[in-house]
Amino acid sequence: MSSNDRFRPQVHFTPPSNWMNDPNGCLYHNGVYHLFYQYHPGSTQWGPMHWGHATSADLLHWQHHAVALQPDAALGAAFSGSAIHDRDNLSGLFTDDQGLLAFYTTHLDRGPEQDPLQQQCMAYSRDGGNSWQPIADNPVVANPGIKDFRDPKVFYHQPSQHWIMVVVAGQQVNFYRSRNLLQWEYCGEFGKYQGHDEVVWECPDLVEMTDDSGRSHWVLFISGVTPAEKPFPPMQYFIGHFDGLTFAETAPGEMVNIVDFGADFYAAQSFHGTFDNDGRHIWIAWANYWPYANVTPADHWRGMMSLPRELSLVTVNGLPRLQQRVVREFDARLSEPYRVQSPQAWAIQNPELAQSIEFKVTGAKHTDATLRLNNAKGDELCLSWSAQAQTLTLDRTGIASSDFHPIFNQIKTVSLLHELGDDSVLDLRIIVDRCSVEVFALNGRVVLTSQLFPEQPFALASLECVGPVEVTQAYLPDQTEDCARSDEPVSLAAD
């Protein structure tokens, strides 16, 4: 590994070079996962947005392709959006049933005297996603006089027989519907005085999911542009009902449902087509945080995605709650888990590879636990459980390079009050991949995602816990190649 790539993760997706942020156009089609993303090909800092493009057969190994969408001289930069398979050629743009459509926001700067103009546009691909062409009649949804009007998420709503577009409009979402994917009509809105509405909303997603008792719910996910002076978890969700026109929250209350309690999980988007393929809801997020995103340690690349996750709903205290677990493809690639013989202190096998550590704290209502990961340079990552406070804390401040930004150098604590079951067992899974840690607690009901920049991989681990505890560990074998890194894009052959 070159010194330039010392922080590049083994399995988390990263761009081959330059800047990357939000995932866009997540799509499963003909056995291939398509990941588009906000991309600035000319810098390692945010700038004129393009759509980068990569594909994978297993969500772990990615092949880079040519830039899919570029800024338009008349309409502006290509901001975030989604992609679908136009199976029935409702748009009339294709000669077969293999056409793909991308919906995205164009952002046009109009000088200091006017707000930027954001509108919803569409592009099509006739060759399986290899190349994309914006339609001549863009935009498909013009700006209704709103400064922040962006990030269209498009899906098909079977009961109403319409395609639905969800677009953020300031501090709420607007809903539009269409039968032909070309003409769209406004049909509803949601969000005033709901959740964290004090910040501008971004990157909506709306997914129908069934809970563990077989009840159907609609889950609306929102990211928020959080100011540096008031940091809080940047993604929230609402559970309710969608009738094809608008969304209504089932049990609105004062509590805000948080997607991920770490700092670095933003703009997550579900993959169109995966549920029809194998019944899974899968999504991926940008693992970064806007207040410091432009200054994280980097040389020729900056930006990372989370591990792809499977989503489900479980009932907790009578209410549905989001559950997230790493995709099964990751677990299938892991080495055979081995039991740590001396959990008080042990050497991590193959520390340069992605690691998965699991353990359970029994009697967690009265038993503290602290896991520490260290390297020879003195860096330390600490995950601790306080039985008295019933809090889980992730502390990355012991890593020397965490001081590049005051917001980055922080401790994240989440309360699990009333979360533990009658058996008082706290199960924890920690996945570390060079510059990333993802913590899954209570079988994925509580998740914390954070970036890390240790000088060396963590080679030593120790667990402080009263009473017996079993720790298992596995790693991603080195024959599992790193995410594709070639700067030379390849052509995507059409089926």
TACOR-V691282 format. One record per pair of residues at least 6 apart in sequence whose ideal C-beta (glycine too) atoms are under 7 Angstrom apart, sorted by the first residue. I is the first residue (numbers start at 0). J is the second residue. If there is no record, write none. Layout:
I_J, I_J
This chain:
3_298, 3_299, 6_296, 6_433, 6_434, 6_452, 7_13, 7_433, 8_303, 8_432, 8_433, 8_434, 8_435, 9_352, 9_353, 9_432, 9_433, 9_475, 9_481, 10_59, 10_353, 10_432, 10_475, 10_482, 11_286, 11_303, 11_304, 11_305, 11_306, 11_432, 11_435, 12_34, 12_53, 12_61, 12_304, 12_482, 13_300, 13_302, 13_303, 13_482, 14_38, 14_51, 14_300, 14_302, 15_63, 15_300, 15_484, 15_485, 15_486, 16_299, 16_300, 16_486, 17_39, 17_40, 17_41, 17_42, 17_43, 17_300, 18_38, 18_39, 18_42, 18_43, 18_44, 18_45, 18_46, 18_301, 18_302, 19_36, 19_37, 19_38, 19_51, 19_302, 20_37, 20_45, 20_285, 20_287, 20_302, 21_36, 21_37, 21_79, 21_202, 21_266, 21_285, 22_34, 22_36, 22_266, 22_268, 22_283, 22_284, 22_285, 22_304, 23_35, 23_36, 23_37, 23_50, 23_79, 23_80, 23_103, 24_33, 24_35, 24_50, 24_80, 24_81, 24_82, 24_101, 25_34, 25_268, 25_269, 25_270, 25_271, 25_283, 26_33, 26_82, 26_270, 26_271, 26_272, 27_270, 27_271, 27_272, 27_273, 27_276, 28_84, 28_99, 28_272, 29_127, 29_494, 30_56, 31_54, 31_56, 32_54, 32_55, 32_58, 32_270, 33_54, 33_82, 33_128, 34_53, 34_61, 34_283, 35_50, 35_51, 35_52, 35_67, 35_82, 36_51, 37_48, 37_79, 38_49, 38_50, 38_51, 38_66, 39_45, 39_46, 39_47, 39_48, 39_49, 40_49, 40_66, 43_297, 43_299, 43_300, 43_301, 44_293, 45_293, 47_70, 47_76, 48_76, 48_77, 48_78, 49_66, 49_68, 49_69, 49_70, 49_77, 50_66, 50_67, 50_68, 50_77, 51_66, 52_64, 52_65, 52_66, 52_67, 53_61, 53_62, 53_63, 53_64, 54_61, 54_62, 54_64, 54_491, 55_61, 57_328, 58_307, 58_326, 58_328, 59_328, 59_329, 59_332, 59_479, 60_480, 60_483, 61_482, 61_483, 62_483, 62_489, 63_483, 63_485, 63_488, 64_488, 64_489, 64_491, 65_488, 67_131, 68_77, 68_101, 68_103, 68_122, 68_131, 69_77, 70_76, 70_77, 71_105, 71_133, 74_105, 74_107, 74_118, 74_120, 74_137, 75_105, 75_106, 75_107, 75_108, 75_116, 76_105, 76_106, 77_103, 77_105, 78_103, 78_104, 78_105, 78_106, 78_149, 78_150, 79_103, 79_104, 79_149, 79_150, 79_202, 79_266, 80_101, 80_102, 80_103, 80_104, 80_150, 80_151, 81_102, 81_151, 81_152, 81_153, 81_268, 81_271, 82_99, 82_100, 82_101, 82_271, 83_100, 83_153, 83_271, 84_99, 84_272, 85_93, 85_98, 85_99, 85_100, 85_180, 86_96, 88_96, 88_98, 89_178, 89_179, 89_180, 90_100, 90_179, 90_180, 90_181, 92_98, 92_123, 93_125, 97_127, 97_494, 98_123, 98_125, 99_123, 99_124, 99_128, 100_121, 100_123, 100_180, 101_121, 101_122, 101_131, 102_119, 102_121, 102_151, 102_153, 102_164, 103_120, 103_151, 104_117, 104_118, 104_119, 104_149, 104_150, 104_151, 105_118, 105_120, 105_138, 106_115, 106_117, 107_115, 107_116, 108_115, 109_115, 109_116, 114_146, 116_142, 117_142, 117_147, 117_148, 117_149, 118_138, 118_140, 118_141, 118_142, 119_138, 119_139, 119_140, 119_151, 119_166, 120_133, 120_137, 120_138, 120_139, 121_134, 121_137, 121_139, 122_131, 122_132, 122_133, 122_134, 123_131, 123_132, 123_134, 124_130, 124_131, 126_493, 127_491, 127_493, 127_494, 128_491, 129_490, 129_491, 129_493, 139_181, 139_183, 140_164, 140_166, 140_175, 140_183, 142_148, 145_168, 145_169, 146_169, 147_167, 147_169, 147_199, 148_166, 148_168, 149_166, 149_167, 150_166, 150_167, 150_201, 150_202, 150_203, 151_164, 151_166, 152_165, 152_203, 152_204, 152_205, 153_162, 153_163, 153_164, 154_163, 154_205, 154_271, 155_162, 156_163, 156_243, 158_243, 159_243, 161_176, 161_177, 161_178, 161_243, 162_176, 162_177, 162_180, 163_174, 163_176, 164_175, 164_183, 165_172, 165_174, 165_203, 165_205, 166_172, 166_173, 166_175, 167_200, 167_201, 167_203, 169_199, 170_190, 170_196, 170_199, 170_200, 171_188, 171_189, 171_190, 171_191, 171_200, 172_188, 172_189, 172_190, 172_200, 172_203, 173_185, 173_188, 174_186, 174_187, 174_188, 174_244, 174_245, 175_183, 175_184, 175_185, 175_186, 176_183, 176_184, 176_186, 176_243, 177_183, 186_244, 186_245, 187_244, 187_245, 188_245, 189_219, 189_245, 189_246, 190_196, 190_200, 193_237, 193_248, 193_251, 194_235, 194_237, 194_255, 195_223, 195_231, 195_235, 195_255, 198_223, 198_224, 198_225, 199_223, 199_224, 200_221, 200_223, 201_222, 201_223, 201_224, 201_266, 202_222, 202_266, 202_268, 203_219, 203_220, 203_221, 204_220, 204_267, 204_268, 204_269, 205_217, 205_219, 205_241, 206_218, 206_269, 206_280, 207_215, 207_217, 208_216, 208_218, 208_280, 208_310, 208_311, 208_312, 209_215, 210_216, 210_312, 210_313, 210_314, 210_319, 211_312, 211_313, 211_314, 212_314, 216_238, 216_312, 216_319, 217_239, 217_240, 217_241, 217_246, 218_236, 218_238, 219_236, 219_237, 219_246, 220_234, 220_236, 220_258, 220_267, 221_235, 222_233, 222_234, 222_265, 222_266, 223_233, 223_235, 224_289, 225_231, 225_233, 225_289, 227_290, 227_406, 230_290, 230_406, 232_257, 232_259, 232_260, 233_265, 233_288, 234_258, 234_259, 234_264, 234_265, 234_267, 235_255, 235_256, 235_257, 235_258, 236_256, 236_258, 236_321, 237_248, 237_256, 238_248, 238_249, 238_319, 239_246, 239_247, 239_248, 239_249, 240_247, 240_249, 250_318, 258_264, 258_267, 258_321, 259_446, 259_447, 259_448, 260_411, 260_413, 260_445, 260_446, 260_447, 261_393, 261_411, 261_447, 261_448, 261_449, 262_288, 262_411, 262_449, 263_286, 263_287, 263_288, 263_448, 263_449, 263_450, 264_284, 264_286, 264_305, 264_448, 265_284, 265_285, 265_287, 265_288, 266_284, 266_285, 267_282, 267_283, 267_284, 268_282, 268_283, 269_280, 269_281, 269_282, 270_281, 270_282, 273_279, 273_280, 273_281, 274_280, 279_309, 280_309, 280_310, 281_307, 281_308, 281_309, 281_326, 282_308, 282_310, 283_304, 283_305, 283_307, 284_304, 284_305, 285_302, 285_304, 286_303, 286_304, 286_305, 286_435, 286_448, 286_450, 287_302, 287_303, 287_450, 290_406, 291_404, 291_406, 291_407, 294_403, 294_404, 295_301, 295_450, 296_400, 296_403, 296_452, 303_434, 303_435, 305_437, 305_448, 306_325, 306_329, 306_430, 306_437, 307_326, 308_323, 308_324, 308_325, 308_326, 309_324, 309_326, 310_321, 310_323, 311_322, 312_319, 312_320, 312_321, 312_322, 313_320, 313_322, 313_444, 315_444, 316_417, 320_444, 322_442, 322_443, 322_444, 323_443, 323_446, 324_439, 324_443, 325_430, 332_475, 332_479, 333_355, 333_473, 333_474, 333_475, 334_473, 334_474, 334_476, 336_471, 336_472, 336_473, 337_471, 337_472, 338_469, 338_471, 339_345, 339_470, 339_472, 342_462, 342_468, 342_470, 343_461, 343_462, 344_461, 345_460, 346_458, 346_459, 347_354, 347_457, 347_458, 347_459, 347_460, 348_474, 349_474, 350_456, 350_457, 350_458, 351_456, 352_474, 352_475, 352_477, 353_430, 353_431, 353_432, 353_474, 353_475, 354_431, 354_472, 354_474, 355_428, 355_430, 355_472, 355_473, 356_429, 356_470, 356_472, 357_427, 357_428, 357_471, 358_427, 358_462, 358_468, 358_469, 358_470, 359_424, 359_425, 359_426, 359_469, 360_366, 360_368, 360_384, 360_425, 360_464, 360_468, 361_424, 361_466, 362_423, 362_466, 363_384, 363_386, 363_419, 363_423, 363_424, 363_425, 364_386, 364_419, 364_423, 365_386, 366_386, 366_464, 366_465, 366_466, 367_384, 367_385, 367_386, 368_383, 368_384, 368_462, 368_463, 368_464, 369_381, 369_383, 369_463, 370_382, 370_429, 370_460, 370_462, 371_379, 371_381, 371_460, 371_461, 372_379, 372_380, 372_431, 372_457, 372_460, 373_379, 373_457, 373_459, 374_453, 374_454, 374_455, 374_456, 374_457, 374_458, 375_455, 375_458, 376_454, 376_455, 377_399, 378_397, 378_398, 378_399, 378_453, 378_454, 379_397, 379_398, 380_395, 380_397, 380_398, 380_436, 380_451, 380_457, 381_394, 381_397, 382_393, 382_429, 382_438, 383_392, 384_391, 384_425, 389_414, 389_415, 389_416, 390_412, 390_413, 390_414, 390_415, 391_413, 391_415, 391_440, 391_445, 392_410, 392_411, 392_412, 393_411, 393_438, 393_447, 393_449, 394_410, 395_401, 395_449, 395_451, 396_408, 396_410, 398_451, 398_452, 398_453, 399_454, 400_452, 400_454, 401_407, 401_408, 401_452, 402_408, 411_447, 411_449, 413_445, 413_447, 415_445, 418_441, 419_425, 425_440, 425_441, 426_441, 426_442, 427_438, 427_440, 428_439, 429_436, 429_438, 430_437, 431_457, 433_456, 434_450, 434_451, 434_452, 435_450, 435_451, 436_449, 436_451, 437_446, 437_448, 438_446, 438_447, 439_446, 462_468, 462_470
